[in-house]
Amino acid sequence: MKKKHIIIIGLFLALFLVMFDGFYTVDETEQVIITQFGAPVGEAVVDPGLKMKIPFIQKVNRFEKRFLEWDGDQNQVPTKDKKFIFVDSYARWHITDPLQFFQRMRDERGAQSRLDDILDGETRNAVASHDLVELVRTSNREPDVEGEIYEVIEDSLETIEVGRNAIQDIVLELANERTSDLGIAVLDFRFKRINYVEDVQRTVYDRMISERNKIADLFRSEGQGEASRIEGEKERELLEIQSVAFRQAREIRGRGDAEAASIYNEAYNRNSTTRELYDFIKAMEAYETSFDGNTSIFLSTDSDFFKYLKSID
């Protein structure tokens, strides 16, 4: 009976150990390496679900299956044309071979440290091998302006042969060559920010201000020329309008005077009584205009102007 009890207790103990530490689960976002006394056992477990292992002897090492982030530190790097700049970059990577990754890196912290060395080093080499303009621009695009402004901007834009995107691709390719035996792959690499060091910023800003002032002066010159042209057109059109209006006014006045004279002639020639009345009214108007208290006039007795004065009696 003693032996039987011992066997039953042993079985229950073994079952308890199996239930307590004999099973593990693999999440869809994980991949697992099983180690026994620190050494990996078998292949990587990448399928999600409930799995078994030897209790207390084997250990579960979990690694991310998803894409991971690498964010580099801002470093001061000289370019090929001897301009010191701050370069801040980032990358995305993932574990492609969990077993190799475990053997070489052990964990994600070790991988991040290794990526610091690789990506920072390749970034420095790429920046030092290219001019600053290659790191800033991506293509030789045409300025979206015309005329003299286009010539000014075109002169200030240097021609590039590689460009920012191509340099990023070079860093990515070289980094993957160095990580190929680490069980990881760099998926993407980008320059987050590129900026001048403080000593160079002032010179660059002065140059930018000078170029913009030059463009502004060209705009002002073109504007003043256009304003002068518009002012000249306005003066010419105004003189033309005034000339036409003056001519039309003279023509209208002439037609009015001719019509008035025609009416006067017609009324004058209608009968003798009307003519006499017309002569009398005109003479009275002439007398009123010609005489006042301070006027002296000498007339002959046979003058037409004296006719009505002579016949007052």
C-alpha positions in Angstrom: 0.0 0.0 0.0 2.9 2.3 0.8 4.4 1.9 -2.7 1.0 2.4 -4.2 0.5 5.7 -2.4 4.0 6.8 -3.3 3.3 6.1 -7.0 -0.1 7.9 -6.9 1.5 10.9 -5.2 4.3 10.9 -7.7 1.9 10.8 -10.6 -0.1 13.7 -9.1 3.1 15.6 -8.5 4.2 15.0 -12.1 0.7 16.0 -13.4 0.8 19.2 -11.3 4.2 20.1 -12.7 3.1 19.5 -16.2 0.0 21.5 -15.7 1.9 24.3 -13.9 4.9 24.7 -16.2 4.5 22.2 -19.0 2.3 24.3 -21.3 2.8 27.7 -22.9 0.9 29.8 -25.4 2.2 31.5 -28.5 0.5 34.8 -29.5 -0.1 35.8 -33.1 2.3 38.7 -32.6 5.1 36.5 -31.1 7.7 33.9 -32.1 9.3 31.6 -29.5 12.6 29.9 -29.0 12.8 27.1 -26.4 16.0 26.8 -24.5 17.2 24.0 -22.3 19.9 25.0 -19.8 20.5 28.2 -21.9 20.9 26.4 -25.2 18.2 26.6 -27.9 16.3 23.4 -28.5 14.7 22.7 -31.9 13.4 25.2 -34.4 11.6 28.5 -33.7 7.9 28.3 -32.9 6.1 30.8 -35.0 2.6 29.2 -35.2 0.2 30.6 -32.6 -1.6 28.3 -30.1 -1.0 26.1 -27.0 2.3 24.4 -26.9 4.1 21.9 -24.6 7.6 21.9 -23.0 9.5 20.1 -20.3 8.6 21.8 -17.0 11.3 23.8 -15.2 14.0 22.5 -17.5 13.0 24.3 -20.7 12.5 28.0 -20.9 10.3 30.0 -23.3 12.0 33.0 -25.0 9.5 35.3 -26.7 10.3 37.7 -29.6 8.2 40.2 -31.5 6.9 39.1 -34.9 5.7 42.6 -35.7 7.8 45.5 -37.1 10.0 47.2 -34.6 11.2 50.8 -34.3 14.7 52.2 -34.2 15.1 55.9 -33.4 18.6 57.2 -33.7 20.3 60.0 -31.8 21.0 63.3 -33.3 24.6 63.4 -34.4 26.9 66.1 -35.8 28.3 65.0 -39.1 30.4 66.8 -41.7 29.3 66.6 -45.4 31.5 66.2 -48.4 31.6 69.9 -49.0 32.8 70.5 -45.4 29.5 71.7 -43.9 28.7 70.5 -40.4 25.1 69.4 -39.9 23.0 67.6 -37.3 21.4 64.5 -38.7 18.5 62.7 -37.0 17.2 59.5 -38.5 14.9 56.6 -37.8 14.3 53.1 -39.2 11.9 50.1 -39.0 13.2 46.5 -38.7 11.9 43.0 -37.8 13.3 39.6 -36.8 13.5 37.3 -39.8 15.3 34.3 -38.1 14.4 34.0 -34.4 17.0 31.2 -33.8 19.8 33.1 -35.3 18.6 36.3 -33.6 18.7 34.6 -30.2 22.1 33.1 -30.8 23.6 36.4 -31.9 21.6 39.1 -30.2 19.9 37.3 -27.2 17.2 40.0 -26.9 15.8 43.2 -28.5 18.0 45.4 -26.3 21.1 43.9 -27.8 19.6 44.3 -31.3 18.9 47.9 -30.7 22.4 48.5 -29.5 23.8 46.7 -32.6 21.6 48.7 -34.9 22.9 51.9 -33.3 26.4 51.0 -34.4 25.4 49.9 -37.9 22.9 52.6 -38.8 24.7 55.4 -37.2 27.9 54.3 -38.9 26.4 54.0 -42.4 24.6 57.3 -41.9 27.9 59.0 -41.2 29.6 57.4 -44.2 26.7 58.4 -46.5 26.6 62.0 -45.3 30.4 62.4 -45.5 30.3 61.0 -49.1 27.8 63.5 -50.5 27.3 67.3 -50.6 24.7 68.9 -48.5 22.4 69.7 -51.4 22.2 66.0 -52.2 21.0 65.3 -48.7 18.3 68.0 -48.8 16.9 67.7 -52.3 15.4 64.7 -54.0 15.3 65.8 -57.7 16.2 68.5 -60.2 12.7 70.0 -60.4 12.0 73.1 -62.5 11.1 76.3 -60.6 7.4 77.1 -60.9 8.0 80.7 -62.0 8.7 82.6 -65.2 10.8 85.4 -66.5 13.7 86.9 -64.6 12.6 85.3 -61.4 13.1 81.9 -63.0 16.6 82.8 -64.0 17.5 84.0 -60.4 16.0 80.8 -58.8 17.6 78.5 -61.5 21.0 80.1 -60.8 20.6 79.4 -57.0 19.5 75.8 -57.5 22.5 73.5 -57.8 22.2 70.3 -60.0 22.1 67.1 -58.0 23.1 63.6 -59.2 22.0 61.4 -56.3 19.4 63.0 -54.1 18.1 62.4 -50.6 15.9 59.3 -51.4 18.8 57.5 -53.2 21.1 58.2 -50.2 18.5 56.7 -47.9 18.3 53.6 -50.1 22.1 53.3 -50.0 22.1 53.4 -46.2 19.3 50.8 -46.1 21.1 48.5 -48.5 24.5 48.6 -46.7 22.8 48.2 -43.3 21.0 45.0 -44.5 24.3 43.6 -45.7 25.7 44.0 -42.2 22.6 42.6 -40.5 22.2 39.6 -42.7 23.9 37.2 -40.2 22.1 38.6 -37.2 18.6 37.3 -38.0 17.1 40.7 -38.6 16.3 42.9 -41.6 16.0 46.6 -41.8 12.8 47.4 -43.7 13.0 51.2 -44.0 15.4 54.0 -43.3 14.7 57.7 -43.4 16.3 61.0 -42.4 14.0 62.5 -39.8 15.6 65.9 -39.7 18.7 67.6 -41.1 19.8 71.0 -39.7 22.9 73.2 -39.7 25.0 73.6 -36.6 24.6 76.9 -34.9 27.8 78.4 -36.4 26.7 77.8 -40.0 23.0 78.7 -39.6 23.6 82.5 -39.5 25.6 82.4 -42.8 22.9 80.2 -44.5 20.1 82.5 -43.3 22.0 85.6 -44.6 22.3 83.9 -48.0 18.7 83.0 -48.0 17.7 86.5 -47.1 19.9 88.0 -49.8 18.4 85.7 -52.5 14.9 86.5 -51.4 15.6 90.2 -51.4 16.9 89.9 -54.9 13.8 88.2 -56.0 11.7 90.8 -54.2 13.5 93.6 -56.0 12.8 91.9 -59.3 9.1 91.7 -58.4 9.1 95.3 -57.4 10.8 96.3 -60.6 8.3 94.4 -62.7 5.5 95.9 -60.7 6.7 99.4 -61.2 7.2 98.9 -64.9 3.7 97.5 -65.2 2.3 100.4 -63.1 4.0 102.9 -65.5 2.6 101.1 -68.5 -0.9 101.2 -67.0 -0.5 104.9 -66.1 0.6 105.7 -69.6 -2.3 103.8 -71.1 -4.7 105.6 -68.8 -3.4 109.0 -69.8 -3.5 108.2 -73.5 -7.1 106.8 -73.2 -8.1 109.9 -71.1 -6.8 112.3 -73.7 -8.5 110.3 -76.5 -11.8 110.4 -74.6 -11.5 114.1 -73.9 -10.6 114.8 -77.6 -13.6 112.8 -78.9 -15.9 114.5 -76.3 -14.6 118.0 -77.3 -15.1 117.3 -81.0 -18.6 115.9 -80.4 -19.5 118.9 -78.2 -18.3 121.3 -80.9 -20.3 119.4 -83.5 -23.5 119.5 -81.4 -23.0 123.2 -80.6 -22.5 124.0 -84.2 -25.6 122.1 -85.2 -27.5 123.9 -82.5 -26.2 127.3 -83.6 -27.1 126.5 -87.2 -30.5 125.4 -86.3 -31.1 128.5 -84.1 -29.9 130.8 -87.0 -32.2 129.0 -89.3 -35.1 129.5 -87.0 -34.2 133.2 -86.6 -34.0 133.7 -90.3 -37.2 131.9 -90.9 -38.9 134.0 -88.3 -37.3 137.2 -89.6 -38.3 136.7 -93.1 -41.9 135.6 -92.3 -43.3 139.3 -92.5 -42.3 142.9 -92.1 -44.1 143.4 -88.8 -42.1 140.5 -87.3 -38.9 141.9 -88.7 -39.6 145.3 -87.3 -40.3 143.8 -83.9 -37.2 141.7 -84.1 -35.1 144.8 -85.0 -36.7 146.8 -82.2 -36.0 144.1 -79.5 -32.5 143.7 -80.6 -32.0 147.5 -80.6 -33.4 147.7 -77.1 -31.1 145.0 -75.9 -28.2 146.8 -77.5 -29.2 150.1 -75.8 -29.4 148.3 -72.4 -26.0 146.8 -72.9 -24.4 150.0 -74.2 -25.7 152.7 -71.9 -25.4 153.3 -68.2 -24.9 156.4 -66.0 -21.2 156.8 -66.8 -21.3 156.2 -70.6 -21.0 158.9 -73.3 -21.6 158.0 -76.9 -21.4 160.0 -80.1 -23.6 159.0 -83.0 -24.4 160.5 -86.4 -28.0 161.3 -87.1 -28.2 158.9 -89.9 -26.9 155.9 -87.9 -29.1 152.9 -87.6 -28.3 152.8 -83.9 -29.7 156.3 -83.5 -32.9 155.5 -85.3 -35.1 154.6 -82.3 -33.6 157.3 -80.1 -34.5 159.9 -82.8 -38.1 158.7 -83.0 -38.8 158.7 -79.2 -40.9 161.9 -79.5 
